[in-house]
Structures are given as C-alpha cells and as structure tokens.
Amino acid sequence: MKLKGKTVIITGSTMGIGKAIAYRLGMEGANIVINGRNAETLSATADYFMNQGFEVTAFQGDVTNPESCSALVKLALERYGRIDILINNVGVGARGFVENTNPEVFRYIINSNVLGAVYPTLEAMPQIKLNKGSVIFISSLAGFRGIPNSAPYCMSKMALTSFAESLKVETADAGIHVGIVYVGMTKNGPDKKVLNADGSWIKLQQHDSIFVDSPEDTAHAVLEAIKHRSFKTIVGIKGKLYYWLQMLAPWFVEYTFRRRMSTIMEAQK
Ligand SMILES: NC(=O)c1ccc[n+]([C@@H]2O[C@H](COP(=O)([O-])OP(=O)(O)OC[C@H]3O[C@@H](n4cnc5c(N)ncnc54)[C@H](OP(=O)(O)O)[C@@H]3O)[C@@H](O)[C@H]2O)c1
C-alpha cells in the first residue's frame, strides 16, 4: 500500500511517539495533519517538519472535545479533500496506587485516553469508509493486564482494545482497517508529563535502558500495521516476550509486579 497522496490525521503529534509517526508517514509522501493543544509547541513542530522537507497542516485543539474533533476533520478535508487514515495517539500516563488516587485523575485519564480516541474516530469514520482506509489506536503493554501504580492508565488502554475489537467487526464489510498497536516503554521527550495520584503533573524522567524502545520503533510498527492492514501489533521483541509471558505464566508476571510494588512503596516512604 502506497501512502503518497493519502491524508493522515495523527492526534497528539507535537512530541514523542505521535511526532515520530508524523515524520515517518510524512517521509512516505502522505499528507500529514498534526494536532496538539499548545499553540507554541504545535507551531514549532510544524516548523520542524518544514525544515525536514515537508509541509504539514497543524490543528490546535483538544480531542476530548467533540466539536474540536469535528473541526479537525473539517480542516483535513478542506486542505486535502480526503481522509484515509486516523491515528489515535493521544494518551496520558498516571502514577499512584488506587487508594490514593483522586477521582478526578480517573476522569481525566478516561476522558483523554478513551473518549479522546472515540470522538476523532466518530468524526473521521465516514471519510475513512469512503476510502477504505485505516483507524489505528496507540495502546500500551499496560493494555494487556492491570499493573500496580497505574490503574487509570491500564483501564484506559484496555478499554481501547474492546473499542477496537467492536469497531473491527462492525466495519469489516465496509472495508475499513482497524489496528491497535501495543507499545512498550519508550524513550520520551524532555517535556513529557504524567498525572500524579493527587492530580498534580509530574515531569517524567528520561528513561534510557535496554528495556526502552525508541519512538521511531513505534512509528515503524505503525507504518507496517497500515501497510499490512494488521489488527494487533506488539512493538519490539521485549513487548512480544512480555505478551507471551503474561499468556503462559501470568502468576510469574504477578509475582514480579508484587515485588516491584514493594520497591515503589519503599521509595515513597
Ligand atoms: N512513552 C511511552 O513510554 C509509551 C509507552 C506505551 C504507550 N505509549 C502511548 O503512546 C502514545 C503517545 O505517548 P507519548 O509518550 O509519545 O506522549 P507525550 O510525549 O506525552 O505526547 C503527548 C502528545 O499529545 C498531545 N495531547 C495530550 N492531550 C491532548 C488532548 N487532550 N488533545 C490533543 N492533544 C493532546 C500533547 O500536546 P499538548 O499537551 O500540547 O496537547 C502531545 O503532543 C500514548 O497513547 C501513550 O499512552 C507511550
């Protein structure tokens, strides 16, 4: 499948994985629509792509607002006359144990990570149907099983799996490709923040170890998922190992998480 001339909307694409996906698909010749809420970061990202040799359309807006999603789709259509692919990439992380978590954190995460994927999908689907295109969801290994210290996030990513499964069956006859990409721990940008249990934002440390993939790995996996119209993609060898370990020896995964929980509790003392 050639991406040249096709229009791709990528939500939450002013940094991190979304930006890497925008770059990868832009280099394939697709018309790219990037998105984020912060105007300055959005404009700087559009300039970045211009310097890389291709122009993108930038849409400032919040995907948790259905009207904003409608405007996003409208802009893409006005600019390029068609929409072929939607990549639901917006996703916010959360830290903290359930009993300490402010209910507002649950609301924010479900709103961003679940409804923030549902609304753009509803708006873009008629156009994607016309072109027999793709709807992709960016999920996480946290979508395979609940892990400690991150319950709202795990819930949100699991919800994406069921939404994608329903959508896949419902749209199969219409020729829409639905894909979900499970991403492991990925090197983050310097400005990445996650929600703390009390509702405050914490800057995430740049993790860099052999267990960490690059945003480009995910961008490559997304490109392959689109080209092969695959439903389920697990990024990287480590991600696949984790998936199989969870399938074959869930008790072992639970044991390692219980040990990890003690370490977290110790660090919080
Ligand atoms: N990084 C990892 O280790 C990792 C691992 C597994 C899965 N993932 C998944 O991969 C995806 C991308 O993660 P990331 O780490 O690259 O994210 P990130 O660096 O935090 O970037 C988030 C992007 O989304 C935008 N955004 C956030 N909320 C938004 C909203 N309501 N409406 C519109 N834009 C919004 C942000 O810009 P503004 O703030 O300006 O809006 C930014 O462009 C997420 O779905 C995440 O769950 C990441």
The ligand as a Tripos MOL2 file, in Angstrom:
@<TRIPOS>MOLECULE
LIG
   48    52     1     0     0
SMALL
NO_CHARGES

@<TRIPOS>ATOM
      1 N1          6.0610    6.9700   26.0760 N.am      1 LIG1
      2 C1          5.8880    5.7130   26.4360 C.2       1 LIG1
      3 O1          6.7500    5.1000   27.1150 O.2       1 LIG1
      4 C2          4.6470    4.9660   25.9870 C.ar      1 LIG1
      5 C3          4.5630    3.5790   26.2620 C.ar      1 LIG1
      6 C4          3.4200    2.8960   25.8450 C.ar      1 LIG1
      7 C5          2.4030    3.5600   25.1740 C.ar      1 LIG1
      8 N2          2.5240    4.9010   24.9390 N.ar      1 LIG1
      9 C6          1.3950    5.5670   24.2690 C.3       1 LIG1
     10 O2          1.8650    6.2750   23.1300 O.3       1 LIG1
     11 C7          1.0880    7.4550   22.9300 C.3       1 LIG1
     12 C8          1.9940    8.6720   22.8610 C.3       1 LIG1
     13 O3          2.7300    8.7420   24.0760 O.3       1 LIG1
     14 P1          3.9430    9.7790   24.2420 P.3       1 LIG1
     15 O4          4.7210    9.3280   25.4210 O.co2     1 LIG1
     16 O5          4.6540    9.9740   22.9500 O.co2     1 LIG1
     17 O6          3.1240   11.1150   24.6380 O.3       1 LIG1
     18 P2          3.6840   12.5630   25.0040 P.3       1 LIG1
     19 O7          5.1360   12.6630   24.7190 O.co2     1 LIG1
     20 O8          3.1850   12.8790   26.3730 O.co2     1 LIG1
     21 O9          2.9030   13.4820   23.9380 O.3       1 LIG1
     22 C9          1.5310   13.6630   24.0500 C.3       1 LIG1
     23 C10         1.0230   14.4610   22.8620 C.3       1 LIG1
     24 O10        -0.3930   14.5110   22.9450 O.3       1 LIG1
     25 C11        -0.8380   15.8750   22.9970 C.3       1 LIG1
     26 N3         -2.0710   15.8590   23.7970 N.ar      1 LIG1
     27 C12        -2.2510   15.4440   25.0710 C.ar      1 LIG1
     28 N4         -3.5310   15.5410   25.4320 N.ar      1 LIG1
     29 C13        -4.1860   16.0170   24.3370 C.ar      1 LIG1
     30 C14        -5.5430   16.3240   24.0730 C.ar      1 LIG1
     31 N5         -6.4900   16.1700   25.0090 N.pl3     1 LIG1
     32 N6         -5.8860   16.7720   22.8360 N.ar      1 LIG1
     33 C15        -4.9400   16.9370   21.8720 C.ar      1 LIG1
     34 N7         -3.6410   16.6640   22.0750 N.ar      1 LIG1
     35 C16        -3.2690   16.2140   23.2880 C.ar      1 LIG1
     36 C17         0.3380   16.6420   23.5700 C.3       1 LIG1
     37 O11         0.3540   18.0100   23.2090 O.3       1 LIG1
     38 P3         -0.3920   19.1400   24.1010 P.3       1 LIG1
     39 O12        -0.0520   18.8650   25.5370 O.co2     1 LIG1
     40 O13         0.1070   20.4420   23.5700 O.co2     1 LIG1
     41 O14        -1.8530   18.9480   23.8370 O.co2     1 LIG1
     42 C18         1.4950   15.9080   22.8650 C.3       1 LIG1
     43 O15         1.6000   16.3310   21.5350 O.3       1 LIG1
     44 C19         0.0830    7.4930   24.0840 C.3       1 LIG1
     45 O16        -1.1420    6.9330   23.6890 O.3       1 LIG1
     46 C20         0.7370    6.6320   25.1340 C.3       1 LIG1
     47 O17        -0.1990    6.0710   26.0390 O.3       1 LIG1
     48 C21         3.6090    5.6190   25.3260 C.ar      1 LIG1
@<TRIPOS>BOND
     1     1     2 1
     2     2     3 2
     3     2     4 1
     4     4     5 ar
     5     4    48 ar
     6     5     6 ar
     7     6     7 ar
     8     7     8 ar
     9     8     9 1
    10     8    48 ar
    11     9    10 1
    12     9    46 1
    13    10    11 1
    14    11    12 1
    15    11    44 1
    16    12    13 1
    17    13    14 1
    18    14    15 2
    19    14    16 1
    20    14    17 1
    21    17    18 1
    22    18    19 2
    23    18    20 1
    24    18    21 1
    25    21    22 1
    26    22    23 1
    27    23    24 1
    28    23    42 1
    29    24    25 1
    30    25    26 1
    31    25    36 1
    32    26    27 ar
    33    26    35 ar
    34    27    28 ar
    35    28    29 ar
    36    29    30 ar
    37    29    35 ar
    38    30    31 1
    39    30    32 ar
    40    32    33 ar
    41    33    34 ar
    42    34    35 ar
    43    36    37 1
    44    36    42 1
    45    37    38 1
    46    38    39 2
    47    38    40 1
    48    38    41 1
    49    42    43 1
    50    44    45 1
    51    44    46 1
    52    46    47 1
@<TRIPOS>SUBSTRUCTURE
     1 LIG1         1 GROUP 0 **** ****
